[in-house]
């Protein structure tokens, strides 16, 4: 990655679900850089859409990433659910690699009342199966466990950075809004954002800061963590200082905006970042 690219989480609202061609046309009109394919209920995409997207990424006209389905728990008490989760992640990686995508992300697991270390080892086992299978297919796409917004969900920054050290193709997806909500309102200042970026750089090296996968949105939260996404103007999410910290750390990669108004807040992010 040569810079930060700003992506919408899914097709822009203005495309009215008319498909990728209309969605990409709108993103280009808005001077946005691409989108994260949202495989919410399953990894489904038409062959003609894959060919269309592959044609654009091959000419570096857009940047793509993907979010694996939400029905994933690598720490399920039922082995068949773990195996199904592994398969969904592999399928997401295969499709995203096929269309020339950059990386994939997913919510990895729930604690399920178990110790943090036990869950870590179980998640590590699942990620090992995923990376082994993708390596057999010569698929080197980035695999990104996402930082999560509730204390019941596995995936604080320290856990995901630790996991990233163990696998060549694993790096974090840092959802700064989730971390802000997970800890009930902290991690929302320039210094705190900078400390997180320093931690990632010190632990994982320059490669991690040069290949970031970031999520951000307005967010509502309670003492238990994330409640729901909001637009920036209705949230206390300090995206401006986040962008300043990213700029000052020379971060590169993708910033995916998950606000409900999708393209509007993505445009706000990119315009502010370019004004710095």
C-alpha positions as a printed NumPy array, in Angstrom:
array([[  0.   ,   0.   ,   0.   ],
       [  1.304,   3.427,  -0.972],
       [ -1.073,   5.436,   1.238],
       [ -4.321,   5.236,   3.194],
       [ -7.32 ,   4.325,   1.035],
       [-10.861,   5.118,   2.185],
       [-13.502,   2.439,   1.64 ],
       [-17.204,   2.111,   2.339],
       [-18.482,  -0.867,   4.312],
       [-20.578,  -2.345,   1.537],
       [-22.219,  -0.731,  -1.462],
       [-23.046,   2.971,  -1.084],
       [-26.62 ,   3.713,  -0.103],
       [-27.122,   5.781,  -3.239],
       [-26.623,   2.672,  -5.367],
       [-29.968,   1.37 ,  -4.047],
       [-28.719,  -2.227,  -4.181],
       [-28.36 ,  -2.09 ,  -7.975],
       [-25.09 ,  -3.971,  -7.853],
       [-21.359,  -3.413,  -7.966],
       [-21.234,  -1.494, -11.247],
       [-23.581,   1.198,  -9.979],
       [-21.916,   1.201,  -6.577],
       [-18.408,   1.643,  -7.979],
       [-19.64 ,   4.384, -10.318],
       [-20.917,   6.344,  -7.316],
       [-17.73 ,   5.784,  -5.326],
       [-15.621,   7.076,  -8.212],
       [-17.837,  10.138,  -8.54 ],
       [-17.24 ,  10.83 ,  -4.843],
       [-13.47 ,  10.28 ,  -5.184],
       [-13.611,   7.341,  -2.77 ],
       [-11.224,   4.431,  -3.148],
       [-13.269,   1.243,  -3.004],
       [-15.346,  -0.877,  -0.664],
       [-15.388,  -3.733,   1.78 ],
       [-17.575,  -6.544,   0.496],
       [-20.004,  -7.468,   3.247],
       [-20.678, -11.2  ,   3.246],
       [-23.165, -10.928,   6.093],
       [-25.168, -14.139,   5.707],
       [-22.84 , -16.115,   3.462],
       [-20.099, -15.787,   0.853],
       [-22.297, -15.104,  -2.144],
       [-21.321, -13.106,  -5.222],
       [-22.332, -13.521,  -8.862],
       [-19.718, -14.634, -11.388],
       [-20.267, -11.511, -13.481],
       [-19.665,  -9.349, -10.407],
       [-16.415, -11.17 ,  -9.7  ],
       [-15.212, -10.577, -13.255],
       [-16.186,  -6.905, -13.073],
       [-14.35 ,  -6.345,  -9.784],
       [-11.303,  -8.313, -10.894],
       [-11.048,  -6.113, -13.97 ],
       [-10.962,  -2.997, -11.801],
       [ -8.476,  -4.255,  -9.21 ],
       [ -6.142,  -5.572, -11.913],
       [ -5.891,  -2.002, -13.228],
       [ -5.612,  -0.572,  -9.677],
       [ -8.825,   1.402, -10.171],
       [-10.314,   0.365,  -6.825],
       [ -9.284,  -1.289,  -3.547],
       [-11.325,  -4.17 ,  -2.146],
       [-11.496,  -5.944,   1.178],
       [-14.113,  -8.262,   2.643],
       [-15.893,  -8.931,   5.909],
       [-16.583, -12.617,   6.481],
       [-20.084, -13.687,   7.619],
       [-21.106, -12.771,  11.146],
       [-21.922, -16.374,  12.09 ],
       [-18.373, -17.123,  13.197],
       [-17.126, -18.38 ,  16.531],
       [-13.782, -20.175,  16.563],
       [-14.387, -20.918,  20.265],
       [-17.798, -22.523,  19.971],
       [-18.546, -25.395,  22.342],
       [-19.801, -27.313,  19.296],
       [-17.028, -28.607,  17.062],
       [-19.202, -28.491,  13.939],
       [-19.734, -24.752,  14.462],
       [-15.994, -24.214,  14.698],
       [-15.461, -26.111,  11.457],
       [-18.253, -24.13 ,   9.775],
       [-16.62 , -20.898,  10.971],
       [-13.257, -21.972,   9.567],
       [-14.884, -22.785,   6.238],
       [-16.647, -19.399,   6.049],
       [-13.354, -17.6  ,   6.599],
       [-11.602, -19.724,   3.971],
       [-14.42 , -19.1  ,   1.474],
       [-14.193, -15.352,   2.124],
       [-10.434, -15.421,   1.55 ],
       [-10.807, -17.423,  -1.66 ],
       [-13.374, -15.088,  -3.216],
       [-11.57 , -11.95 ,  -2.101],
       [ -8.279, -13.203,  -3.478],
       [ -9.998, -14.146,  -6.742],
       [-11.238, -10.585,  -7.29 ],
       [ -7.883,  -9.042,  -6.379],
       [ -8.798,  -7.965,  -2.858],
       [ -6.381,  -6.736,  -0.227],
       [ -7.464,  -8.451,   2.985],
       [-10.363, -10.004,   4.872],
       [-11.644,  -9.482,   8.39 ],
       [-13.973, -11.226,  10.824],
       [-15.107, -11.332,  14.45 ],
       [-13.173, -14.365,  15.618],
       [-14.741, -15.686,  18.818],
       [-16.591, -15.314,  22.109],
       [-15.067, -16.104,  25.496],
       [-17.959, -18.438,  26.416],
       [-17.024, -18.231,  30.103],
       [-13.528, -19.623,  29.485],
       [-10.163, -18.194,  30.473],
       [ -8.496, -15.736,  28.112],
       [ -5.548, -18.08 ,  27.582],
       [ -7.722, -21.085,  26.784],
       [ -9.687, -19.063,  24.248],
       [ -6.495, -17.711,  22.723],
       [ -5.163, -21.224,  22.17 ],
       [ -8.447, -22.367,  20.628],
       [ -8.567, -19.373,  18.275],
       [ -4.92 , -19.95 ,  17.369],
       [ -5.746, -23.548,  16.438],
       [ -8.537, -22.377,  14.14 ],
       [ -6.381, -19.721,  12.488],
       [ -3.675, -22.336,  11.945],
       [ -6.131, -24.51 ,  10.003],
       [ -7.201, -21.513,   7.929],
       [ -3.693, -20.377,   7.035],
       [ -2.569, -23.941,   6.262],
       [ -5.434, -24.441,   3.822],
       [ -4.912, -21.075,   2.148],
       [ -1.184, -21.707,   1.9  ],
       [ -1.901, -24.948,   0.026],
       [ -3.806, -22.831,  -2.498],
       [ -0.995, -20.248,  -2.643],
       [ -3.448, -17.674,  -1.313],
       [ -1.434, -15.053,   0.586],
       [ -4.243, -12.607,   1.313],
       [ -4.092, -10.883,   4.705],
       [ -6.207, -12.574,   7.385],
       [ -7.454,  -9.992,   9.898],
       [ -9.14 , -10.863,  13.198],
       [-10.986,  -7.702,  14.205],
       [-10.824,  -5.911,  17.545],
       [-14.237,  -6.284,  19.128],
       [-16.62 ,  -3.939,  20.9  ],
       [-17.842,  -6.013,  23.846],
       [-15.983,  -7.574,  26.753],
       [-17.793, -10.855,  26.054],
       [-16.109, -11.06 ,  22.641],
       [-12.583, -12.319,  22.195],
       [-10.391,  -9.776,  20.472],
       [ -8.768,  -6.934,  22.356],
       [ -5.784,  -5.308,  20.684],
       [ -3.211,  -7.18 ,  22.749],
       [ -4.728, -10.568,  21.908],
       [ -4.846,  -9.895,  18.192],
       [ -1.329,  -8.463,  18.068],
       [ -0.085, -11.554,  19.924],
       [ -1.846, -13.796,  17.402],
       [ -0.406, -11.81 ,  14.493],
       [  3.122, -12.614,  15.656],
       [  2.463, -16.311,  15.117],
       [  1.375, -16.309,  11.468],
       [  2.978, -14.837,   8.366],
       [ -0.317, -13.727,   6.77 ],
       [ -2.149, -12.531,   9.908],
       [ -2.335,  -8.887,  10.964],
       [ -4.931,  -6.991,  13.02 ],
       [ -8.045,  -5.3  ,  11.781],
       [ -8.175,  -2.448,  14.264],
       [-11.693,  -1.169,  14.795],
       [-10.996,   1.991,  16.77 ],
       [-14.7  ,   2.536,  17.399],
       [-15.004,  -0.943,  18.886],
       [-12.099,  -0.311,  21.238],
       [-13.625,   3.02 ,  22.27 ],
       [-16.901,   1.238,  23.074],
       [-15.32 ,  -1.89 ,  24.597],
       [-13.711,   0.209,  27.323],
       [-16.734,   2.465,  27.867],
       [-15.465,   5.684,  26.338],
       [-11.676,   5.713,  26.636],
       [ -9.293,   5.31 ,  23.681],
       [-10.622,   8.431,  22.016],
       [ -7.816,  10.994,  22.159],
       [ -4.842,  11.741,  19.96 ],
       [ -2.428,  10.432,  22.597],
       [ -4.417,   7.217,  23.071],
       [ -4.636,   6.585,  19.335],
       [ -0.915,   7.235,  19.053],
       [ -0.159,   4.828,  21.894],
       [ -2.111,   2.074,  20.111],
       [ -0.279,   2.714,  16.85 ],
       [  3.063,   2.751,  18.66 ],
       [  2.177,  -0.564,  20.285],
       [  1.349,  -2.133,  16.919],
       [  4.527,  -0.765,  15.32 ],
       [  6.763,  -1.832,  18.204],
       [  5.298,  -5.33 ,  18.414],
       [  4.765,  -6.123,  14.728],
       [  7.181,  -3.801,  12.963],
       [  6.829,  -1.271,  10.18 ],
       [  5.062,  -3.828,   7.967],
       [  1.989,  -3.618,  10.183],
       [  1.753,   0.178,   9.978],
       [  2.342,   0.009,   6.227],
       [ -0.458,  -2.537,   5.75 ],
       [ -3.274,  -1.484,   8.033],
       [ -6.896,  -2.563,   7.92 ],
       [ -8.91 ,  -0.068,   9.967],
       [-12.588,   0.196,  10.818],
       [-14.165,   3.363,  12.143],
       [-17.682,   4.706,  12.62 ],
       [-19.747,   6.678,  15.038],
       [-20.732,   4.384,  17.874],
       [-23.122,   4.115,  20.802],
       [-22.085,   2.124,  23.862],
       [-22.973,   1.254,  27.436],
       [-20.946,  -0.065,  30.346],
       [-21.112,  -3.464,  28.611],
       [-19.578,  -2.103,  25.431],
       [-20.798,  -1.597,  21.874],
       [-24.496,  -0.949,  21.354],
       [-24.782,   0.115,  17.704],
       [-23.14 ,   2.204,  15.003],
       [-24.022,   5.878,  14.579],
       [-23.168,   8.596,  12.103],
       [-20.249,  10.741,  13.22 ],
       [-22.373,  13.802,  13.923],
       [-24.417,  11.83 ,  16.494],
       [-21.433,  10.2  ,  18.191],
       [-18.516,  11.217,  20.4  ],
       [-16.079,   9.234,  18.219],
       [-13.038,  11.484,  17.787],
       [-12.257,  10.557,  14.189],
       [-10.329,  13.773,  13.577],
       [ -7.647,  12.983,  16.143],
       [ -7.57 ,   9.397,  14.916],
       [ -6.798,  10.626,  11.404],
       [ -4.155,  13.012,  12.751],
       [ -2.48 ,  10.117,  14.566],
       [ -2.578,   7.944,  11.448],
       [ -1.093,  10.772,   9.391],
       [  1.689,  11.427,  11.878],
       [  2.541,   7.718,  12.007],
       [  2.672,   7.564,   8.18 ],
       [  0.139,   4.732,   8.291],
       [ -0.806,   3.051,   5.006],
       [ -3.522,   0.583,   4.074],
       [ -7.297,   0.922,   4.225],
       [ -9.79 ,   2.777,   6.38 ],
       [-13.271,   1.262,   6.153],
       [-16.138,   3.432,   7.376],
       [-19.059,   1.526,   8.919],
       [-21.305,   4.474,   9.758],
       [-24.98 ,   3.961,   8.823],
       [-24.772,   6.702,   6.187],
       [-21.838,   4.78 ,   4.655],
       [-20.537,   6.953,   1.816],
       [-21.256,  10.306,   3.501],
       [-19.058,   9.613,   6.525],
       [-16.43 ,   7.886,   4.366],
       [-16.192,  11.089,   2.339],
       [-15.906,  13.112,   5.548],
       [-12.99 ,  10.929,   6.63 ],
       [-11.12 ,  11.173,   3.345],
       [-11.658,  14.915,   2.921],
       [-10.473,  15.644,   6.467],
       [ -7.459,  13.375,   6.107],
       [ -6.421,  15.035,   2.862],
       [ -6.744,  18.458,   4.485],
       [ -4.094,  17.618,   7.082]])
